[in-house]
Amino acid sequence: MGKLFIYIGTFLFSALLLVSCKNEVLPKPSSQLRLNYPIAEYAAFENQCPFTFNINSDADIKEDKNCGFSITYPKMKATIYLTYKPVNGDINKLLRDAQKLTYEHVIKADDILEQPFINSKNKVYGMFYKVSGNAATNAQFYATDSVKHFLTASVYFYAKPNFDSIMPAADYIRNDMQTLMETIKWK
């Protein structure tokens, strides 16, 4: 009977040992959110306003008042606001206002990079601003012919401005804004 208890005890211990063996639980490795956006395809946009430009085919455009436009990116929850003003001998005031609008973001911005733009062929001159950090906008520009036309644009996201989170979308739209600026033609 003593040997029977030893056999049963050994059997139960072995069974318990086999049942208790499981794969070691390991934490999952950290991962990054991968955001892929389609390659931008641009088309010319024209209407009765005194300027034309190229726009991303994936964006929706809506005309506001006085030749202003809202260019929305529904998938990215962002909008580019385009504002047109005729120059009536007040080019210095328009330039100051455009620069003031950009530098109001200096409180939250880590850096504001200015990129001058000159297209002598189409008489388009301006400044493109790249705003880094948690500012409300990460890109703005103004374009003018210095005589008749003045155009400003800025992009806003419908999300808390956490630059790290919106960076892929912000880069995509910033490229669209640069293309828009580079393709402006006055009528």
VEXMAR-953558 format. One record per residue: x, y, z of N, C-alpha, C, CB in turn. Coordinates in steps of 0.02 Angstrom, whole numbers, padded with zeros to 5 digits, always signed. Glycine has a CB too. Example, Ala and Ser with C-alpha at 12.3 -4.5 7.8 and 13.67 -1.06 7.14 Angstrom:
2
+00660-00284+00390+00615-00225+00390+00660-00165+00390+00565-00224+00452
+00642-00112+00354+00684-00053+00357+00645+00002+00394+00704-00030+00286
***
This chain:
187
+00041-00058+00000+00000+00000+00000+00043+00063+00000-00047-00001+00059
+00101+00060+00030+00146+00117+00032+00172+00134-00038+00205+00103+00079
+00183+00080-00078+00206+00092-00146+00150+00122-00189+00232+00027-00178
+00089+00104-00175+00031+00131-00212+00025+00206-00200-00033+00095-00191
+00034+00227-00136+00032+00298-00121+00089+00336-00155+00036+00309-00045
+00146+00305-00160+00203+00336-00193+00188+00344-00268+00268+00295-00183
+00160+00291-00300+00143+00294-00371+00089+00347-00385+00120+00225-00396
+00038+00346-00343-00017+00394-00352+00009+00465-00339-00076+00378-00304
+00049+00476-00288+00077+00541-00272+00122+00566-00329+00117+00538-00207
+00164+00520-00355+00208+00538-00411+00167+00556-00472+00257+00481-00427
+00114+00516-00485+00071+00529-00542+00036+00597-00536+00019+00473-00550
+00008+00610-00477-00027+00674-00466+00022+00733-00470-00062+00673-00397
+00081+00726-00442+00130+00779-00445+00150+00792-00518+00192+00761-00403
+00162+00739-00557+00180+00746-00628+00124+00778-00667+00198+00677-00658
+00061+00757-00654+00003+00785-00689-00004+00859-00672-00061+00747-00670
+00004+00875-00608-00001+00945-00585+00055+00986-00617+00003+00949-00508
+00114+00959-00622+00170+00993-00652+00157+01005-00727+00234+00952-00643
+00130+00957-00762+00116+00964-00834+00059+01014-00846+00098+00897-00864
+00008+01013-00804-00049+01058-00812-00028+01130-00797-00107+01037-00767
+00015+01139-00750+00034+01206-00731+00083+01239-00780+00064+01205-00661
+00112+01201-00825+00159+01230-00873+00120+01265-00929+00205+01175-00903
+00130+01328-00934+00099+01368-00987+00153+01411-01017+00039+01411-00959
+00136+01441-01074+00184+01487-01105+00192+01547-01060+00160+01508-01175
+00253+01571-01058+00267+01630-01017+00232+01690-01048+00344+01642-01013
+00199+01729-01006+00163+01788-01030+00214+01845-01039+00106+01808-00980
+00216+01871-01100+00262+01926-01116+00221+01987-01136+00311+01905-01172
+00243+02045-01116+00208+02105-01138+00218+02115-01213+00232+02167-01099
+00167+02143-01246+00172+02156-01318+00220+02214-01329+00103+02171-01349
+00260+02210-01382+00306+02266-01396+00266+02329-01415+00355+02248-01452
+00294+02386-01398+00260+02448-01415+00260+02457-01491+00293+02509-01381
+00209+02491-01516+00204+02501-01588+00185+02573-01603+00153+02452-01619
+00192+02591-01664+00175+02658-01687+00114+02654-01733+00235+02691-01723
+00072+02704-01730+00015+02710-01775+00042+02726-01844-00036+02764-01751
+00021+02687-01893+00046+02698-01960-00010+02731-02001+00068+02632-01993
+00004+02791-02024-00044+02828-02064-00017+02833-02135-00057+02899-02034
-00053+02804-02181-00034+02808-02252-00084+02852-02288-00030+02738-02284
-00060+02899-02326-00103+02942-02365-00087+02931-02438-00094+03017-02345
-00138+02938-02481-00126+02926-02552-00078+02979-02581-00193+02927-02591
-00046+02961-02634-00002+03009-02669-00047+03064-02697+00040+02974-02726
-00028+03125-02684-00070+03182-02704-00072+03190-02779-00044+03246-02672
-00133+03199-02804-00143+03215-02875-00176+03283-02877-00187+03160-02911
-00147+03328-02916-00171+03397-02917-00207+03413-02982-00112+03445-02908
-00258+03455-02975-00296+03479-03032-00303+03555-03027-00366+03444-03036
-00306+03587-03084-00314+03660-03085-00384+03679-03060-00302+03689-03157
-00386+03731-03019-00450+03756-02994-00460+03827-03019-00453+03754-02915
-00516+03838-03054-00532+03904-03080-00604+03920-03065-00517+03908-03156
-00618+03983-03055-00686+04009-03051-00684+04083-03068-00718+03996-02980
-00733+04122-03046-00735+04193-03064-00686+04236-03024-00805+04219-03054
-00652+04209-02975-00604+04248-02935-00543+04267-02976-00583+04208-02872
-00506+04319-02956-00450+04343-02996-00385+04302-02989-00436+04414-02978
-00390+04239-02972-00331+04197-02966-00351+04124-02978-00298+04205-02897
-00301+04084-02995-00310+04011-03003-00254+03977-02965-00309+03990-03079
-00263+03912-02951-00212+03873-02916-00228+03800-02926-00208+03892-02840
-00181+03758-02908-00191+03685-02910-00211+03661-02841-00128+03648-02936
-00256+03611-02841-00281+03584-02778-00278+03508-02780-00354+03609-02764
-00268+03478-02722-00267+03406-02715-00336+03378-02732-00245+03385-02643
-00339+03327-02772-00403+03297-02793-00441+03267-02734-00392+03244-02846
-00407+03249-02680-00440+03219-02622-00471+03271-02575-00390+03178-02583
-00457+03334-02587-00484+03388-02544-00551+03412-02571-00433+03447-02539
-00592+03436-02526-00656+03466-02545-00649+03541-02538-00715+03439-02501
-00672+03578-02589-00666+03651-02586-00735+03683-02587-00623+03676-02645
-00742+03733-02545-00805+03770-02540-00788+03844-02541-00845+03750-02475
-00824+03880-02585-00812+03952-02588-00849+03987-02532-00834+03981-02656
-00813+04031-02497-00843+04073-02446-00856+04141-02478-00795+04079-02382
-00863+04192-02439-00876+04259-02467-00812+04292-02491-00911+04303-02415
-00819+04338-02539-00764+04380-02564-00704+04340-02588-00742+04427-02510
-00716+04287-02625-00663+04244-02653-00619+04211-02600-00619+04285-02699
-00648+04198-02543-00614+04157-02492-00636+04085-02501-00630+04183-02420
-00595+04038-02480-00611+03968-02489-00595+03928-02426-00573+03939-02549
-00633+03875-02416-00618+03825-02364-00602+03761-02401-00678+03816-02313
-00541+03737-02393-00519+03675-02425-00514+03623-02369-00450+03683-02463
-00560+03575-02369-00564+03527-02314-00534+03459-02334-00636+03517-02291
-00507+03428-02283-00480+03360-02288-00517+03318-02236-00401+03358-02276
-00574+03289-02254-00616+03254-02205-00581+03196-02169-00679+03228-02238
-00539+03159-02204-00504+03102-02174-00454+03124-02121-00469+03060-02227
-00427+03184-02129-00376+03209-02084-00404+03260-02034-00319+03241-02123
-00468+03276-02041-00501+03325-01998-00463+03391-01997-00508+03297-01927
-00452+03417-02057-00415+03479-02064-00446+03523-02118-00341+03466-02080
-00434+03587-02113-00459+03635-02163-00406+03688-02175-00525+03668-02140
-00396+03704-02239-00355+03760-02259-00403+03818-02273-00309+03743-02322
-00391+03874-02240-00432+03934-02251-00393+03982-02295-00452+03968-02184
-00422+03998-02353-00391+04041-02401-00430+04107-02403-00389+04008-02472
-00396+04163-02394-00429+04228-02392-00398+04273-02445-00423+04260-02321
-00442+04305-02483-00419+04351-02536-00440+04422-02518-00449+04331-02605
-00393+04469-02529-00407+04540-02520-00376+04578-02578-00381+04567-02451
-00413+04624-02607-00382+04666-02659-00336+04717-02626-00437+04702-02702
-00283+04733-02660-00235+04784-02635-00260+04852-02659-00161+04770-02660
-00273+04896-02612-00296+04964-02627-00248+05014-02596-00369+04976-02601
-00185+05009-02616-00135+05055-02588-00117+05039-02516-00159+05126-02593
-00139+04980-02491-00127+04962-02421-00085+04898-02414-00193+04954-02385
-00039+04889-02459+00002+04827-02458+00041+04820-02394+00050+04827-02517
+00066+04874-02366+00104+04870-02303+00060+04846-02245+00135+04937-02285
-00002+04869-02242-00048+04848-02190-00065+04773-02198-00113+04890-02191
-00077+04752-02260-00093+04681-02273-00034+04636-02254-00111+04671-02348
+00026+04657-02270+00086+04618-02252+00094+04614-02176+00149+04649-02283
+00085+04671-02141+00090+04671-02068+00038+04625-02036+00080+04743-02041
-00024+04628-02061-00077+04586-02034-00062+04512-02045-00144+04604-02067
-00036+04494-02103-00019+04424-02117+00037+04400-02072+00001+04416-02191
+00088+04442-02062+00144+04423-02019+00122+04420-01946+00202+04472-02027
+00079+04466-01926+00054+04467-01857+00015+04403-01843+00009+04529-01845
-00027+04382-01890-00066+04320-01882-00020+04260-01871-00110+04309-01943
+00034+04257-01908+00081+04202-01900+00115+04204-01832+00134+04203-01956
+00139+04262-01812+00178+04267-01751+00135+04268-01688+00220+04328-01753
+00069+04267-01694+00027+04257-01635+00035+04186-01608-00047+04271-01653
+00060+04140-01649+00069+04070-01629+00136+04058-01595+00063+04025-01689
+00176+04110-01589+00243+04102-01560+00241+04078-01488+00281+04168-01564
+00186+04089-01453+00180+04068-01383+00183+03992-01378+00114+04093-01352
+00148+03957-01422+00146+03884-01420+00197+03851-01467+00077+03860-01438
+00221+03889-01516+00266+03861-01566+00336+03851-01539+00268+03906-01628
+00368+03798-01561+00439+03787-01545+00484+03826-01592+00456+03712-01548
+00461+03833-01655+00501+03868-01705+00455+03889-01762+00559+03822-01731
+00470+03945-01793+00435+03968-01853+00487+03980-01907+00392+04034-01839
+00484+03939-01959+00532+03943-02014+00500+03981-02071+00555+03872-02036
+00531+04035-02093+00507+04076-02148+00542+04054-02213+00519+04151-02135
+00501+04043-02265+00529+04026-02330+00502+04076-02382+00511+03953-02350
+00544+04123-02404+00521+04170-02455+00504+04134-02520+00575+04224-02469
+00455+04161-02556+00434+04131-02620+00433+04186-02673+00364+04097-02613
+00465+04173-02729+00467+04221-02784+00455+04182-02849+00535+04260-02787
+00402+04202-02884+00388+04175-02951+00381+04235-02997+00323+04129-02951
+00436+04258-03025+00437+04318-03066+00394+04310-03129+00509+04335-03086
+00393+04250-03156+00355+04237-03218+00281+04253-03208+00364+04163-03241
+00251+04230-03153+00180+04241-03139+00168+04300-03092+00149+04179-03110
+00221+04335-03074+00217+04393-03028+00183+04374-02962+00178+04451-03062
+00207+04320-02933+00183+04297-02868+00241+04299-02819+00151+04225-02872
+00232+04337-02766+00284+04345-02715+00252+04333-02647+00317+04417-02718
+00288+04301-02603+00258+04289-02538+00306+04257-02489+00199+04246-02546
+00276+04230-02436+00313+04198-02383+00274+04137-02359+00327+04247-02324
+00309+04081-02352+00279+04020-02326+00308+04010-02256+00293+03958-02372
+00264+03998-02207+00285+03989-02138+00273+03917-02116+00248+04038-02091
+00325+03884-02092+00319+03818-02061+00322+03828-01986+00375+03768-02086
+00268+03810-01951+00264+03820-01879+00273+03752-01846+00197+03853-01858
+00324+03745-01804+00337+03682-01769+00312+03688-01697+00413+03664-01770
+00288+03633-01670+00264+03632-01601+00189+03626-01597+00287+03695-01565
+00162+03637-01538+00091+03627-01526+00050+03690-01538+00081+03604-01454
+00064+03725-01592+00026+03785-01610-00039+03764-01645+00068+03832-01655
-00086+03810-01648-00151+03795-01679-00144+03781-01754-00199+03853-01668
-00096+03812-01786-00084+03801-01857-00011+03782-01866-00102+03863-01900
+00003+03740-01915+00073+03722-01926+00100+03747-01993+00081+03646-01922
+00056+03779-02032+00079+03807-02096+00035+03866-02115+00079+03753-02152
+00066+03918-02140+00031+03977-02164+00071+04007-02221+00020+04029-02107
+00037+04045-02263+00073+04083-02314+00033+04144-02334+00088+04039-02375
+00069+04190-02365+00036+04245-02400+00069+04250-02468+00040+04313-02361
+00030+04271-02518+00055+04281-02585+00023+04344-02613+00039+04219-02630
+00062+04381-02652+00038+04444-02680+00074+04460-02745+00048+04501-02629
+00044+04505-02783+00080+04534-02839+00103+04604-02822+00036+04534-02903
+00090+04626-02761+00108+04691-02732+00069+04750-02761+00181+04703-02744
+00025+04738-02809-00011+04793-02840-00087+04784-02834+00008+04798-02914
-00113+04725-02851-00185+04714-02852-00210+04660-02805-00206+04697-02921
-00171+04608-02795-00196+04547-02762-00157+04529-02699-00195+04489-02811
-00193+04503-02649-00162+04480-02588-00200+04419-02563-00160+04537-02533
-00166+04364-02553-00197+04301-02534-00161+04273-02473-00195+04251-02593
-00198+04252-02422-00169+04219-02364-00201+04151-02355-00179+04263-02299
-00165+04105-02323-00191+04038-02310-00161+04012-02245-00175+03990-02369
-00201+03974-02209-00177+03939-02149-00217+03875-02141-00184+03984-02086
-00186+03826-02110-00218+03761-02100-00233+03753-02026-00174+03703-02126
-00292+03725-02011-00312+03710-01943-00339+03639-01939-00365+03761-01917
-00320+03604-01887-00345+03536-01875-00400+03538-01822-00287+03489-01852
-00449+03494-01830-00504+03490-01781-00485+03439-01728-00571+03470-01816
-00429+03451-01696-00403+03408-01643-00358+03450-01600-00365+03345-01673
-00346+03426-01540-00299+03461-01496-00231+03464-01532-00292+03425-01427
-00199+03522-01534-00137+03528-01571-00078+03493-01538-00121+03600-01581
-00078+03427-01540-00022+03388-01516+00020+03370-01577-00046+03323-01476
+00074+03406-01586+00113+03402-01648+00135+03331-01665+00173+03447-01643
+00155+03292-01616+00178+03224-01630+00122+03181-01659+00205+03192-01566
+00061+03191-01637+00005+03150-01660-00017+03168-01730-00053+03157-01613
-00017+03232-01747-00042+03252-01812+00013+03263-01864-00082+03316-01805
+00075+03247-01846+00131+03262-01891+00125+03231-01961+00194+03238-01859
+00105+03167-01969+00099+03142-02038+00047+03180-02079+00081+03068-02037
-00011+03194-02050-00062+03232-02085-00039+03304-02097-00128+03232-02046
-00006+03333-02048+00018+03402-02055+00069+03407-02112+00050+03425-01988
+00114+03359-02118+00163+03360-02172+00130+03354-02240+00214+03303-02162
+00080+03310-02244+00043+03299-02307+00009+03363-02329-00009+03242-02299
-00026+03395-02283-00063+03456-02300-00015+03515-02312-00113+03474-02243
+00040+03517-02276+00090+03569-02287+00116+03565-02359+00148+03563-02237
+00128+03504-02383+00150+03496-02453+00096+03520-02502+00167+03422-02467
+00033+03507-02486-00022+03532-02528-00024+03608-02528-00089+03504-02504
-00012+03638-02470-00012+03711-02466+00045+03741-02507-00006+03734-02393
+00103+03709-02504+00159+03734-02544+00144+03729-02618+00224+03695-02526
+00113+03673-02638+00095+03665-02709+00043+03718-02728+00066+03595-02721
-00005+03730-02685-00055+03781-02698-00021+03849-02709-00106+03785-02639
+00024+03867-02663+00059+03931-02668+00101+03936-02732+00103+03942-02607
+00135+03883-02748+00180+03882-02806+00143+03884-02872+00225+03822-02804
+00078+03867-02872+00040+03865-02934-00009+03923-02942+00003+03799-02939
-00006+03972-02898-00051+04030-02903-00034+04069-02966-00045+04075-02840
-00088+04088-03001-00082+04132-03060-00136+04184-03052-00089+04092-03128
-00118+04247-03064-00167+04302-03061-00199+04309-03129-00134+04369-03038
-00263+04329-03129-00298+04340-03192-00293+04414-03211-00373+04318-03186
***
